[in-house]
């Protein structure tokens, strides 16, 4: 009912791992859909997509056209709501990669809209307390990104909760306490 894993660098000492974790298998509980209409109403300040990518580039990350999947971004305080559309040229890859890296990366990219200036660093995800996978990504997804209260006072790390939802607001992937290094 669980698998322990360790990721290391080939040829390195077994005690020097890059990551460890546990995968627990559980019966899929019906995920409660979030009300996208309510989220759109509460998180309504438009944020320019070009600004997101400009800020990411300023912080040291340059996303090429195939990795630019943010299509709509809005914010309110420390909440961000982003619509994600997989670029057409990548549509065929969605079946082979149901947790598509471009969709997941775009969900993480959206966090920059929670700030008032470009981040001080690249914002590289390096740890996550919990990841729930409830279903596959679709061509169009929504990401509700929240900076975690009380955990974001000390740069260079930001902590995020991200719900990646389908068009009905049903979470397909959930990141809890995702640590992003600036």
C-alpha positions in Angstrom: 0.0 0.0 0.0 3.0 2.3 -0.2 6.3 2.6 -2.0 9.4 4.3 -0.5 11.7 5.9 -3.0 15.1 7.7 -3.2 16.4 9.7 -6.2 20.2 10.1 -6.5 22.9 11.0 -8.9 24.3 8.0 -10.8 27.7 6.9 -9.4 27.2 8.8 -6.2 27.1 7.4 -2.7 23.8 5.8 -1.8 23.6 7.9 1.3 23.8 11.1 -0.7 20.3 11.3 -2.2 18.8 14.2 -4.0 15.2 13.4 -2.9 13.3 10.8 -0.9 9.6 10.2 -0.5 6.8 7.8 0.0 3.9 7.1 -2.4 0.7 6.0 -0.7 -2.1 4.5 -2.7 -5.6 5.4 -1.6 -9.0 4.9 -3.0 -10.0 7.9 -5.0 -12.4 10.0 -3.0 -14.7 12.1 -5.0 -13.0 15.5 -5.2 -15.2 18.4 -4.3 -15.4 20.8 -7.2 -14.5 24.4 -6.5 -16.9 27.0 -7.7 -14.9 28.6 -10.6 -17.5 31.4 -10.9 -16.9 32.3 -7.3 -13.1 32.1 -7.7 -13.3 34.4 -10.8 -15.5 36.8 -8.8 -13.2 36.9 -5.7 -9.9 36.8 -7.6 -10.8 39.5 -10.2 -7.8 41.9 -10.7 -6.5 41.2 -14.2 -2.8 40.6 -14.5 -1.1 40.8 -17.8 0.3 37.4 -19.0 3.2 39.3 -20.7 4.1 40.7 -17.3 4.2 37.2 -15.8 6.7 36.1 -18.4 8.7 39.4 -18.3 9.0 39.0 -14.5 10.0 35.3 -14.9 12.7 36.3 -17.5 13.9 39.1 -15.2 14.3 36.5 -12.4 16.4 34.3 -14.6 13.9 32.0 -16.3 13.2 32.4 -20.0 10.2 30.3 -21.1 10.1 29.7 -24.8 6.9 29.6 -26.8 6.2 25.9 -26.2 6.4 26.5 -22.4 4.0 29.5 -22.3 0.7 28.1 -21.4 -0.8 30.8 -19.2 -3.8 32.3 -21.1 -5.5 34.3 -18.4 -4.3 35.5 -15.0 -6.0 37.4 -12.2 -5.1 38.0 -8.6 -6.4 39.3 -5.3 -4.0 39.6 -2.4 -2.0 36.4 -2.2 -4.4 34.4 -4.4 -3.9 33.9 -8.1 -6.3 32.3 -10.6 -4.8 31.3 -13.9 -6.3 29.7 -17.0 -3.8 27.3 -18.6 -4.1 26.3 -22.3 -1.7 23.7 -23.6 -0.2 25.1 -26.9 -1.7 23.5 -30.0 1.6 22.0 -31.2 1.7 20.0 -27.9 -1.8 18.6 -28.1 -0.7 15.2 -29.4 1.7 14.8 -26.4 -1.2 15.1 -23.8 -2.2 11.4 -24.2 1.4 10.2 -23.6 1.9 12.6 -20.7 -1.4 12.8 -18.7 0.4 14.9 -16.1 1.7 17.2 -18.8 4.9 19.1 -17.7 3.9 22.3 -19.6 0.5 22.4 -17.8 2.1 21.7 -14.4 4.9 24.3 -15.0 2.3 26.9 -16.0 0.4 26.3 -12.8 3.6 27.0 -10.9 4.6 29.9 -13.0 1.4 31.8 -12.1 2.6 32.4 -8.6 4.6 35.4 -9.7 1.4 37.4 -10.2 1.0 37.4 -6.4 3.8 39.9 -6.1 4.2 43.5 -6.9 7.6 43.1 -8.6 9.7 40.4 -10.3 10.9 37.8 -7.8 14.5 38.0 -6.6 15.4 34.6 -8.1 14.3 31.9 -10.5 11.6 30.3 -8.3 12.8 26.7 -8.6 10.4 24.2 -7.0 12.6 22.0 -4.7 10.3 20.4 -2.1 6.6 19.6 -1.6 4.9 18.2 1.5 2.1 16.6 -0.4 1.0 16.0 -3.9 -2.4 14.5 -4.7 -3.2 13.2 -8.2 -6.9 12.7 -8.9 -6.9 12.7 -12.7 -5.2 13.7 -16.0 -4.5 17.1 -17.4 -6.8 18.5 -20.1 -6.1 21.0 -22.9 -7.5 23.7 -20.7 -7.1 23.8 -17.0 -7.4 26.3 -14.1 -4.8 26.8 -11.4 -5.7 28.4 -8.0 -2.4 29.4 -6.5 -2.1 30.6 -2.9 0.9 31.8 -1.0 0.8 30.0 2.4 0.0 32.3 5.3 2.8 32.7 7.8 5.4 30.8 5.8 6.5 33.5 3.3 8.2 36.1 5.5 11.7 34.8 4.9 13.0 34.9 1.4 14.6 33.1 -0.5 11.8 30.5 -0.2 8.1 30.9 -1.0 5.5 28.3 0.0 2.5 27.6 -2.2 -0.7 25.6 -2.3 -1.9 25.0 -5.9 -5.1 23.3 -7.1 -5.0 22.4 -10.8 -8.6 22.0 -11.8 -10.6 21.0 -14.9 -13.2 23.2 -16.5 -15.7 22.2 -13.9 -13.5 23.2 -11.0 -12.7 19.6 -10.0 -9.1 19.3 -8.7 -7.0 17.0 -10.9 -3.7 17.7 -9.2 -3.1 19.4 -5.8 0.3 20.6 -4.5 0.3 21.3 -0.7 3.2 23.3 0.8 5.2 23.5 -2.5 8.6 25.2 -1.7 10.0 27.4 -4.4 13.6 28.6 -4.0 14.3 32.1 -5.2 
